[in-house]
Amino acid sequence: MPAQNAPTRYGSVARSLHWLTALLILSAIGLGLYAEDLPYDTAETLAAKAQIFSIHKTIGVAAFFVALARILWALSQPRPAPLHPERRLETLAAETVHWALYISMLAVPLSGWVHHAAVEGFAPILWPFGQNLPFVAKSETVATIATTLHWLFSKLLIASVALHILGALKHALIDRDGTLARMTRGAEAGKTSARHPRAPILVALGLYAAGAFAAVSMTAPPPAAPAAQATAPAPQATAPVQTAGNWQVTTGTLGFTIQQMGAAVSGSLPDWAAEIRFDETPVEGKNGHVRVSIDTRTLTLGSVTDQAKGAEFFDVAQHPTAVFEADILPAANGYIAQGTLTLRGVTLPLALPFTLTLTGDTAEMAGKVTLDRRAFGMGASYGDEATIGFNAEVAVNLTATRR
C-alpha cells in the first residue's frame, strides 16, 4: 500500500495521521466538556476534576504535535483533487472547512497550552518535560487572553468537525462517491486535472483572525482615564510601621512551593511585616530577635488561589494572620531563627536556618525551611500525596538596612 499521496488517492501515512488526529481531537473535546461540568466541592471531586483535566491537556498537547506532523506531511504531498469541481459552492465550503480544521488543530491546543503555562497549579500536563512554555510569562493577562482564545477556537473546532463529518456522510450516503473510501481504504477516485481553489484558505484565516481580534479586544484592560485636575494634595503612600527593632526591611519575598499531582506549584504571601533586632556580636548566645506578621488573605497560588484560601487549607476568613516569632542564634553556616510559627490557629516550634551577608549598614538574608501541611491541620481530607503533597518548601529573601 503506497505511503505517499497521489492526485486521486491518499497514501497510508496521510490516512494514519488523519485518523490518529481525529481520535485525539474527539477524545480531548469529550474530556474537556466532561471536566467542565464536574463539581469540585470536596477533596475527592476536586481531585477527580484535576485528573480529568490533566488527561485532557495531555491529549491536547499530543494532538498538537500529531496535527503539526500531519500538516507538514500534507504540505509535502500532492493533495487529491475534489471529486465534483463543477459544484463550485460545495467545493468552496468543503475546502473552507478543511482549512478551518487545519488551523483549529493547532490553534486550539496551543491556546490551551499557553493558558496552562501562564498560570500556576491545577491539572498538570502528564509528561516529563515541564509545565512551562518558552516566552510565556506567568501572567493573569496572558492567561485570560489565552483562555478566551481557547474557548472561542474550540467552538470553531467543534463546528468544523461537525461540518466535516456531515460532509463525509453526504458523500457516502447521498452522492455515493469515493470521497470517504479515499480516506478509509486509500481507494482511487476523481480526476487528476481538477484543482483546489485558493479562496478557502483565505476565508478560514480571516475567520480565525477575526476571532482572535475579538477575543483580545474583549479581554484587553480598559484605557486609563485621563488624569483630573487635582483640587487637593494626592495621598502619599506610607511605609510599613515598624514598632521595634534596629533594622528596616526595604525589599523582600516570602514564597512557597508545593507538589500538586506531581508537579511543582509556586505561591507567595506578598503582604508581611518584620520587626528585626540584630547585632553581629551575640549577647547571652543570641544575636537578636525577629517577629514576622503575615497577612494570609493576600496569598496567591496560581489557579488554585481560592482553594488555598478556603477552610480546607489556610482558612483566611477565620485566620487572616500568621505570626513567626523567634530568637536569632548563631549556627555553623550562618544563623538560625529558633521560635514558633502560628498558622491557621496552630502554634508549633519552627527553626529557620538562613544565611546573612552584611555590607556596611545593608544586610541580605536568605532562608529556607520545609513545613508539613498536616501539622497545621491543612488538607485533612487529602490523606495521601497523589493530589497534594504533604510538604511545602518555604523560601524567605529580604534586604534590610540598619536603622
ROTI-701507 format. One record per atom (N, C-alpha, C): x, y, z; residue in three letters. Coordinates in pm, whole numbers, plus 50000, padded with zeros to 5 digits. Layout:
<atoms>
XYZALA;...
</atoms>
This chain:
<atoms>
500854988150000MET;500005000050000MET;500895012450000MET;500785021249902PRO;501685032849890PRO;501595041950012PRO;502735047050055ALA;502775056050170ALA;502435070350130ALA;502765074050006GLN;502565087849963GLN;501235089849893GLN;500825102549886ASN;499585106049818ASN;499755105849667ASN;498625105549599ALA;498565107149455ALA;497395116549424ALA;497295121949303PRO;496195131249272PRO;494805125349289PRO;494695111949294THR;493365105849307THR;493195097549433THR;494165097549526ARG;494025089449647ARG;494955094849755ARG;494675090649879TYR;495535093649993TYR;496415081650023TYR;497685084450060GLY;498595073850098GLY;498385069350242GLY;499075058950280SER;498885053250413SER;499315062650525SER;500355070750501VAL;500815080050605VAL;499745090650632VAL;499225096750525ALA;498195107150543ALA;496955101450610ALA;496555089450574ARG;495365083550633ARG;495595080050780ARG;496765074950813SER;497065071650953SER;497065084251039SER;497695094850990LEU;497735107351066LEU;496335113351079LEU;495505111950974HIS;494145117150977HIS;493335110551088HIS;493365097451093TRP;492545090451193TRP;493105091651334TRP;494425092451348LEU;495015094451480LEU;494655108451531LEU;494735118351443THR;494345131951483THR;492885132351524THR;492025125851446ALA;490595125651478ALA;490355119451615ALA;491035108351644LEU;490865101751773LEU;491285110851888LEU;492435117451874LEU;492935126151979LEU;492015138251999LEU;491595144351890ILE;490755156351900ILE;489405153051963ILE;488765142551917LEU;487465139051973LEU;487595135152120LEU;488675128452157SER;488895124952298SER;489095137452383SER;489905146852333ALA;490165159152408ALA;488885167352424ALA;488085168352317ILE;486835175852326ILE;485895169452429ILE;485745156552421GLY;484855149652515GLY;485295151152659GLY;486595149452684LEU;487095150652821LEU;486985165052872LEU;487255174752784GLY;487155188752825GLY;485735192552865GLY;484755188652783LEU;483365191652815LEU;482915184452942LEU;483375172152959TYR;483015164453078TYR;483615170653204TYR;484895174553196ALA;485565180153313ALA;484965193553354ALA;484525201453256GLU;483935214453287GLU;482715212953377GLU;481955202453359ASP;480715200553434ASP;480915193453567ASP;482125188553595LEU;482345181453720LEU;482365191153838LEU;481795187453952PRO;481855196054071PRO;483245195354133PRO;483515204554224TYR;484795204154294TYR;484615209454437TYR;483555204954501ASP;483245209654635ASP;483865201254745ASP;484445189854711THR;485125181554810THR;486505177754757THR;487325172254847ALA;488665168254805ALA;488605157854694ALA;487675148354707GLU;487585137754608GLU;487145143154471GLU;486125151954471THR;485635157154343THR;486665166554279THR;487385174354361LEU;488425183054306LEU;489555174754246LEU;489945164054315ALA;491005155454263ALA;490575148954132ALA;489315144554125ALA;488815138454001ALA;488785148553888ALA;488345160553916LYS;488275171053814LYS;489685174253762LYS;490635175553856ALA;492005178553815ALA;492595167253731ALA;492295154853768GLN;492825143453694GLN;492285143153551GLN;490985145653535ILE;490385145753401ILE;490965157153318ILE;491135168853380PHE;491715180053307PHE;493175177153269PHE;493905170153356SER;495285166553321SER;495325157553198SER;494435147753194ILE;494375138953077ILE;493965146952954ILE;492995155952969HIS;492555164452859HIS;493715172652804HIS;494495178852893LYS;495635187052849LYS;496705178552782LYS;496965166952840THR;497995158252784THR;497625153552644THR;496365149652625ILE;495895145652493ILE;495945157552397ILE;495605169452448GLY;495655181352364GLY;497055184352312GLY;498055182952400VAL;499445185152356VAL;499845174652253VAL;499455162052278ALA;499745151452180ALA;499065154452047ALA;497815159252052ALA;497095162651929ALA;497785173851853ALA;498365183451926PHE;499075194451860PHE;500245189251778PHE;501045180451837PHE;502225175551765PHE;501845166151651PHE;500805157951672VAL;500355149351563VAL;499785157651450VAL;498995167851483ALA;498435176551379ALA;499525184051305ALA;500555188451377LEU;501665195251312LEU;502355185951214LEU;502575173451255ALA;503175163651164ALA;502275161251044ALA;500975160651069ARG;500035158350959ARG;500075169850858ARG;500095182050908ILE;500095193650818ILE;501405194250739ILE;502515191950807LEU;503805192250736LEU;503855181350629LEU;503295169550660TRP;503255158850561TRP;502355162650444TRP;501215168650475ALA;500285172650370ALA;500895182950277ALA;501675192250333LEU;502305202450250LEU;503375196750158LEU;503905185150194SER;504945179050111SER;504385169250008SER;503045167350009GLN;502415157249926GLN;501415163449828GLN;501175156749714PRO;500055160949628PRO;498745158249701PRO;497815167349687ARG;496535165749754ARG;495485161049654ARG;494815149949683PRO;493795145049591PRO;492785155949555PRO;492455156649427ALA;491595167249376ALA;490145165049418ALA;489335175749425PRO;487895174249456PRO;487205165249353PRO;486255157249397LEU;485555148149307LEU;484525155349220LEU;484035166749270HIS;482995173949196HIS;483395188649182HIS;484435191649107PRO;484875205549095PRO;483845214749030PRO;482905208748957GLU;481875217048894GLU;480895222748997GLU;480815216549115ARG;479955221849222ARG;480775232149301ARG;480835244049247ARG;481785253849299ARG;481455258049443ARG;480205260549473LEU;479855264849607LEU;480125253849709LEU;479775241249673GLU;480015229949763GLU;481505227849784GLU;482255228849674THR;483705227149685THR;484325238049771THR;483855250549753LEU;484365261649833LEU;484085259249982LEU;482865254750014ALA;482515252250154ALA;483355240950212ALA;483515230150134ALA;484285218650184ALA;485745222450207ALA;486315230050115GLU;487715234050129GLU;487885243750247GLU;486895252650267THR;486985261850380THR;486965254250513THR;486065244550524VAL;486015236350645VAL;487325228750663VAL;487895223950553HIS;489145216550559HIS;490265225250618HIS;490375237550568TRP;491415246450618TRP;491115251150761TRP;489845252950792ALA;489485256550929ALA;489895245551026ALA;489745233050983LEU;490185221951067LEU;491685222151087LEU;492435224650980TYR;493885225250993TYR;494305235951094TYR;493705247851082ILE;494065258651174ILE;493645255051316ILE;492435249451330SER;491925245751463SER;492825235651532SER;493325225951455MET;494125215351514MET;495395220551578MET;495835232451538LEU;496995238751601LEU;496585249451700LEU;495575257651663ALA;495215269151747ALA;494575265051879ALA;493735254751877VAL;493025250952000VAL;494005245552105VAL;494795235152075PRO;495705230352180PRO;496785240552218PRO;497235248652122LEU;498275258352153LEU;497755269152248LEU;496545274152224SER;495985284352314SER;495755278552454SER;495315265952461GLY;495165259552592GLY;496495257752661GLY;497515254352585TRP;498855252452641TRP;499415265552694TRP;499195276552620VAL;499665289652665VAL;498965293452797VAL;497655291052805HIS;496955293952930HIS;497545285753045HIS;497795272953020HIS;498365264353124HIS;499725269553170HIS;500555274053076ALA;501885278753111ALA;501865292153182ALA;500795299953162ALA;500735313453219ALA;500245313553363ALA;499725302253412VAL;499225301553549VAL;499985290853625VAL;499835291353757GLU;500435281253844GLU;499335271953892GLU;499645259153898GLY;498765249753966GLY;497625244253884GLY;496995234053940PHE;495805227353890PHE;496035219953759PHE;495945206953766ALA;495915198153650ALA;497155199253561ALA;498275193653605PRO;499485194253522PRO;499375185453398PRO;500185188853297ILE;500325180253179ILE;501125167953223ILE;500655156353186LEU;501265143853232LEU;502395139753139LEU;503515146853154TRP;504715143253078TRP;505935148553153TRP;507155144353118PRO;508325148053197PRO;509035160653151PRO;508415168653064PHE;509115179953003PHE;508745193353064PHE;508165193553181GLY;507855206153247GLY;506495211553208GLY;506085222053279GLN;504755227753260GLN;504775241453193GLN;505935246553162ASN;506055259953107ASN;506285259652957ASN;506155271352895LEU;506455273052753LEU;507435284452738LEU;508395283252646PRO;509315294452623PRO;508545306952583PRO;508985318252636PHE;508435331452603PHE;507015333752657PHE;506505324552741VAL;505185326552802VAL;505405329252950VAL;505115341652992ALA;505335345453130ALA;504135341653216ALA;504375340253345LYS;503265338353439LYS;502535351653448LYS;501335352153393SER;500635364953382SER;499135362653376SER;498395370253459GLU;496945369253455GLU;496395374053321GLU;497005384553267THR;496535389853139THR;496725379653028THR;497905373753022VAL;498175363552920VAL;497235351752937VAL;497025347453062ALA;496135336153087ALA;494705339153046ALA;494235351253073THR;492865354953038THR;492665355252887THR;493625361252815ILE;493535361752669ILE;493595347652612ILE;494515339452663ALA;494675325852611ALA;493435317352635ALA;492845318352753THR;491665310152781THR;490465314752699THR;490375327752670THR;489305332652583THR;489495327552441THR;490745327952392LEU;491025322552259LEU;490735307552254LEU;491125300552360HIS;490905286052363HIS;489405282952358HIS;488615290452431TRP;487165288452432TRP;486585291052293TRP;486985302152232LEU;486445305752102LEU;486905296051994LEU;488205292951993PHE;488725283951890PHE;488155269951905PHE;487915265652029SER;487345252252048SER;485945251451990SER;485195262351998LYS;483855262351937LYS;483955261751784LYS;484925268851727LEU;485135267951583LEU;485585253951543LEU;486405247751628LEU;486845234051600LEU;485665224451601LEU;484815225451704ILE;483655216551712ILE;482755218351591ILE;482535230951551ALA;481705233651433ALA;482345227851307ALA;483655229251294SER;484355224151176SER;484305208951171SER;484505202551287VAL;484435187951292VAL;483045183051254VAL;482015189751308ALA;480645185751277ALA;480345187151128ALA;480755198251068LEU;480535200350924LEU;481335190350841LEU;482545187350887HIS;483385177650816HIS;482735163750816HIS;482195159850931ILE;481535146750941ILE;480265146550855ILE;479485157250860LEU;478275157950779LEU;478595157250629LEU;479685163950591GLY;480095163350451GLY;480495149350409GLY;481225142350497ALA;481635128650466ALA;480415119550453ALA;479435121250543LEU;478215113050535LEU;477425116050408LEU;477405128650367LYS;476715132150242LYS;477335124950124LYS;478685125250119HIS;479365118550008HIS;479085103450010HIS;479035097650130ALA;478865083150139ALA;477425078750118ALA;476435086250172LEU;475055081650171LEU;474205087850060LEU;474535100050020ILE;473725106749918ILE;474415106449782ILE;475645111349776ASP;476365111349648ASP;476845097349610ASP;477125089249711ARG;477645075649690ARG;478875075849598ARG;479805084849631ASP;481035085649553ASP;482195080149636ASP;483395082049589GLY;484555075849654GLY;485305084849750GLY;484695096049793THR;485405105449881THR;485825098750012THR;484895092250079LEU;485205085950207LEU;486135073950188LEU;485945066550079ALA;486795054850054ALA;488245058750033ALA;488495070849980ARG;489885075249962ARG;490595076450097ARG;489835080250204MET;490465082150334MET;490405069450419MET;489455060650395THR;489365048350475THR;490215037150418THR;490195035650284ARG;490885024250221ARG;491975028250123ARG;492125041250102GLY;493105045650004GLY;492675042849862GLY;491345042249839ALA;490825039049706ALA;491065050449609ALA;491175047249482GLU;491315057049374GLU;489945063049344GLU;489885076349330ALA;488635082949295ALA;488935096949244ALA;488135101649147GLY;488265115249098GLY;489175116248977GLY;489375128748935LYS;490205131648819LYS;491505138148863LYS;492505136748781THR;493815142348814THR;493945156948772THR;492995161748691SER;493145175248636SER;492475185948721SER;491595182148812ALA;490885192048893ALA;491835198848991ALA;491565211449019ARG;492435219149108ARG;491665223749231ARG;492455226749335HIS;491865231949458HIS;491775247149450HIS;490635253049485PRO;490545267649485PRO;491395273549597PRO;491865285849578ARG;492725292349676ARG;491945300549778ARG;490725304349745ALA;489955313049834ALA;489695306949972ALA;489425293749985PRO;489065288450117PRO;490095290850226PRO;491375289850194ILE;492375292050298ILE;492335306350348ILE;492055315850257LEU;491955329750298LEU;490715332050384LEU;489605325350347VAL;488385326550428VAL;488615320950568VAL;489245309250577ALA;489495303050708ALA;490425311550793ALA;491505316650731LEU;492435325250804LEU;491735337950852LEU;490885343650765GLY;490165355650806GLY;489215353150921GLY;488575341450921LEU;487665337851028LEU;488395337051161LEU;489545330551162TYR;490305329151286TYR;490935342251328TYR;491375350351232ALA;491935363451265ALA;490875372351330ALA;489655371951277ALA;488565379751336ALA;488255374851477ALA;488255361651495GLY;488015356151627GLY;489095360051726GLY;490355359651683ALA;491455363451771ALA;491365378151808ALA;491025386651710PHE;490905400951738PHE;489775403551838PHE;488655396551820ALA;487525398251911ALA;487895393652053ALA;488605382352062ALA;488975377152195ALA;489925386652266ALA;490915391752195VAL;491865401052256VAL;491165413952296VAL;490245418652212SER;489515430952243SER;488665429352368SER;488045417552384MET;487195415252500MET;487975414552630MET;489215409952623THR;489995407752745THR;491005418752771THR;491175428152678ALA;492145438952700ALA;491675448052811ALA;492575452852897PRO;492165461853004PRO;491675475052948PRO;490705481453012PRO;490205494252961PRO;491285504852967PRO;491235514752876PRO;492245525352878PRO;492145533453006PRO;493275538253049ALA;493305546153172ALA;492555559253153ALA;491805562953253ALA;491065575453246ALA;492025587253252ALA;491715598253182PRO;492605609853187PRO;492665615453327PRO;493835619853364ALA;494035625053498ALA;493245637853519ALA;492455638153622ALA;491695650153653ALA;492585660253725ALA;492235672953714GLN;492995683153782GLN;492805681653932GLN;493895681054002ALA;493825678754146ALA;493365691254218ALA;492445689654309THR;491985700754391THR;492535699754532THR;493165688354560ALA;493755686454691ALA;494995677954675ALA;495945678854766PRO;497155670854753PRO;496815655954748PRO;497495648854659ALA;497275634454647ALA;497775627554772ALA;497085617254817PRO;497545610054937PRO;498885603454911PRO;499735604055010GLN;501065598354998GLN;501075584155053GLN;501825575454983ALA;501975561755031ALA;502755561755161ALA;502345553555252THR;503005552955382THR;503835540255391THR;504985541455453ALA;505865529955471ALA;505305521255583ALA;505585508155579PRO;505125499455688PRO;505635504255823PRO;504775503855922VAL;505165508156056VAL;505985497256122VAL;507125500756169GLN;507965491056240GLN;508135496256381GLN;507495489556475THR;507445494856612THR;508665491056694THR;509465481756647ALA;510635477556725ALA;511705472856629ALA;512905471556684GLY;513975466156601GLY;514915477056554GLY;516105472756517ASN;517125482056469ASN;517465480056322ASN;516615472156249TRP;516785470156104TRP;515435472356035TRP;515485478855922GLN;514275481655843GLN;514325473655713GLN;513325465455688VAL;513245457855563VAL;512935467355448VAL;513735466755343THR;513495475055225THR;512835467155112THR;513275455055090THR;512635446254991THR;512655432055047THR;511705423955000GLY;511685410155045GLY;510595402054980GLY;510785389054978THR;509785379754925THR;509615368155022THR;508375363655032LEU;508045351855111LEU;507255342555020LEU;507885331854975GLY;507265322754880GLY;507275308554929GLY;506485300154864PHE;506455286054899PHE;506135277954775PHE;506535265354777THR;506315256254666THR;505715243354719THR;504645238854653ILE;504035226254689ILE;504045216954567ILE;503765204454589GLN;503625194854481GLN;502145192054461GLN;501655194754341GLN;500255191754309GLN;500225182054192GLN;499725170054220MET;499685159354120MET;501065157254058MET;502095157854142GLY;503455155254098GLY;504165166954036GLY;503505178354019ALA;504135190053958ALA;504325200954063ALA;505445208054055ALA;505725218754150ALA;504875231054117ALA;504245236654219VAL;503415248654205VAL;503895258854306VAL;504205270854259SER;504775281254346SER;503715291454385SER;503745295454512GLY;502835305654562GLY;503615316154639GLY;502915326454683SER;503575337054759SER;502615343054860SER;503205349054963LEU;502495356755064LEU;503105370755060LEU;502545379454978PRO;503245392054949PRO;503125402755057PRO;502145401455148ASP;501915412055245ASP;502355407355383ASP;503515412255426TRP;504025408555557TRP;504925419755609TRP;505145419755738ALA;505995429755802ALA;506875422855905ALA;508125427555912ALA;509085421356003ALA;509655431756100ALA;509715427956226GLU;510385436056328GLU;511665428656366GLU;512805434556331ILE;514075427456345ILE;515005435056438ILE;515505428056538ARG;516595433056620ARG;517775423556602ARG;518865428856552PHE;520015420156523PHE;521305427756549PHE;522275420856613ASP;523625426056634ASP;524615415056600ASP;525715419256537GLU;526715409356497GLU;527325402056617GLU;527435408856729THR;528025402756848THR;526915396856933THR;526915383856957PRO;525845377657037PRO;525925381857183PRO;524755382657244VAL;524635385557386VAL;523895373857450VAL;524545367257544GLU;523975355357607GLU;523585344957501GLU;524435343657399GLY;524235333457296GLY;523235337157189GLY;522665349357196LYS;521665353457098LYS;522135365757022LYS;521885365656892ASN;522215377256809ASN;521045386956794ASN;519875382856841GLY;518745391956830GLY;517425384656832GLY;516415391556780HIS;515055386256783HIS;514305391256659HIS;513355383156611VAL;512565387056494VAL;511105383256516VAL;510235391856469ARG;508795388856469ARG;508235392656333ARG;507635382856266VAL;507075385056132VAL;505585382756138VAL;504825392656091SER;503375391656084SER;502975390855937SER;502185380455900ILE;501875377555761ILE;500365378355740ILE;499945385955641ASP;498535386755605ASP;498225375355507ASP;497595364655555THR;497335353055469THR;496255355755365THR;495475366455382ARG;494405369455286ARG;494955373555150ARG;496245377555146THR;496845381755019THR;497565370354948THR;497435358455002LEU;498085346654944LEU;497725344954796LEU;498685340854715THR;498425337154576THR;499045323454549THR;498325315154475LEU;498815301854439LEU;498245298154302LEU;498535306854204GLY;498125304154068GLY;496625302054056GLY;496255291853980SER;494835289253952SER;494105282754069SER;494825279254175VAL;494175273054292VAL;494215282354413VAL;494325295454388THR;494375305154498THR;493135304354586THR;491955303854524ASP;490725303554604ASP;490645291154691ASP;491055279654636GLN;491035267354716GLN;492025268354831GLN;493205274254806ALA;494215275454910ALA;493755284555024ALA;492955294754991LYS;492455303855094LYS;491285298055172LYS;490675287455121GLY;489475281955180GLY;489685275055313GLY;488575270555371ALA;488605264555504ALA;489435251855511ALA;489585244955399GLU;490345232355397GLU;491835234755417GLU;492305246855379PHE;493745249255385PHE;494065261255475PHE;494335272955423PHE;494755284155507PHE;493605289955589PHE;492375288255543ASP;491205293055615ASP;491385307755653ASP;491605316255552VAL;491945330255577VAL;490785337855640VAL;489565333255622ALA;488425340255682ALA;488495339555835ALA;488895328055887GLN;488995326356032GLN;490375329956087GLN;491405328556003HIS;492775330756049HIS;493505339555948HIS;493215352555947PRO;493805361455846PRO;495275364755869PRO;495815361055983THR;497195364756015THR;497975352556062THR;499185351456012ALA;500145341456063ALA;501305349056125ALA;501895343356230VAL;502975350256302VAL;504135340556325VAL;505335345356290PHE;506565338056321PHE;507385346756414PHE;507715341356531GLU;508505348856629GLU;509615339856678GLU;510845345256676ALA;511985336656707ALA;513185344756755ALA;514055338056830ASP;515375343456863ASP;516335340056750ASP;517265349156726ILE;518285346856623ILE;519535341656692ILE;519935329656652LEU;521075322956715LEU;522165320256611LEU;523415320056654PRO;524485316356560PRO;524415301556526PRO;524805298256404ALA;524815284356358ALA;526105281756283ALA;526325268956250ALA;527575265156183ALA;527715272156049ALA;526625273355976ASN;526645280155846ASN;525635291555848ASN;526025302655907GLY;525145314155914GLY;524445315156047GLY;523115315956042TYR;522325317856162TYR;521085308856156TYR;520365308556270ILE;519115301256274ILE;518125309256358ILE;516905310756305ALA;515845317356380ALA;515025306556449ALA;515165305656581GLN;514565294856658GLN;513375300356736GLN;512155295556701GLY;510995300756770GLY;509745292956738GLY;508635300056714THR;507345293656688THR;506665300156568THR;505865292156500LEU;505035297156391LEU;503575294456427LEU;502775305056424THR;501345303756444THR;500665305256308THR;500035294456264LEU;499425294056132LEU;498115286356141LEU;497055292456093ARG;495735286156093ARG;495295282456235ARG;495705290956330GLY;495315288756469GLY;496145278456542GLY;497175273056479VAL;498015262856541VAL;499415268756561VAL;499965267456681THR;501295272456713THR;502245260556732THR;503325260356653LEU;504285249356659LEU;505705254956658LEU;506655247456716PRO;508055251756708PRO;508545251856563PRO;509425261356532LEU;509975262256397LEU;511385267856404LEU;512285261456334ALA;513665266156323ALA;513935269356176ALA;514305281856148LEU;514565286356011LEU;516045289455996LEU;516835280755933PRO;518235284055907PRO;518345294255794PRO;519285303355804PHE;519435313355698PHE;520875318355691PHE;521185323755577THR;522485330055557THR;522285345155559THR;523355352255597LEU;523285366755609LEU;524575372855554LEU;524405382155462THR;525545389255406THR;525445403855447THR;526445408655524LEU;526465422355573LEU;527455430555493LEU;526965441655440THR;527815451055368THR;527545464855425THR;528385469055518GLY;528135481755585GLY;526845480955664GLY;525905489855631ASP;524625490255701ASP;523515483455622ASP;523885474755528THR;522915467355449THR;523105452355472THR;521985445355491ALA;522035430955514ALA;521135423955413ALA;521635412855359GLU;520845404555268GLU;520705390755330GLU;519475386455347MET;519165374055416MET;518465364555321MET;518765351555330ALA;518095341255252ALA;517955328755338ALA;516735323755348GLY;516505311855429GLY;515445302855369GLY;515535289955403LYS;514565280055355LYS;514215270555467LYS;512955265855464VAL;512505256155562VAL;511385247955501VAL;511225235655546THR;510165226955497THR;509105225355605THR;507835227655566LEU;506715226055659LEU;505825214755611LEU;505255207455705ASP;504295196955675ASP;502895202755696ASP;502105203355590ARG;500775209455599ARG;499885202355702ARG;500105189455721ARG;499255181855814ARG;499425186455958ARG;500625191555990ALA;500865196156126ALA;499985208056163ALA;499555215756062PHE;498715227356086PHE;497255224756048PHE;496905212056032GLY;495525208456002GLY;495075212055861GLY;496005213555770MET;495655217155633MET;495415204755547MET;494395205255467GLY;494135194355373GLY;493865181255440GLY;493065181355545ALA;492805168955620ALA;492155158355534ALA;491355162555436SER;490675152655351SER;491575147555239SER;492765153455224TYR;493745148655125TYR;494735139755200TYR;494355127355221GLY;495105118555308GLY;496385112955249GLY;496575114455118ASP;497835109955058ASP;498365121154970ASP;499505118454906GLU;500155128854827GLU;499855127754678GLU;498885119654641ALA;498565118054500ALA;498085131154439ALA;497305138854515THR;496815151754465THR;497665163254515THR;497875164054645ILE;498655175054705ILE;499675169154801ILE;500925173054783GLY;501995168054867GLY;501855172655011GLY;502485165455100PHE;502425169055241PHE;503305181255271PHE;504475182255205ASN;505455192355241ASN;505325204855155ASN;505605216155218ALA;505705228955147ALA;507095234555172ALA;507795237855064GLU;509125243655076GLU;508985258855082GLU;509345264655196VAL;509175279055218VAL;510535285955200VAL;510535296855125ALA;511765304355100ALA;511545319055135ALA;512495324555212VAL;512435338555253VAL;513695345555203VAL;513505356955139ASN;514635365255095ASN;514305379655125ASN;515255386655185LEU;514995400855213LEU;516295408755219LEU;516115421655200THR;517205431255217THR;516765441355320THR;517645444255416ALA;517315453555523ALA;518455463255544ALA;518125475055597THR;519145485055629THR;519095487955778THR;520265491055831ARG;520375493955974ARG;519725507356006ARG;518895507456108ARG;518195519656147ARG;519105528456231ARG;
</atoms>
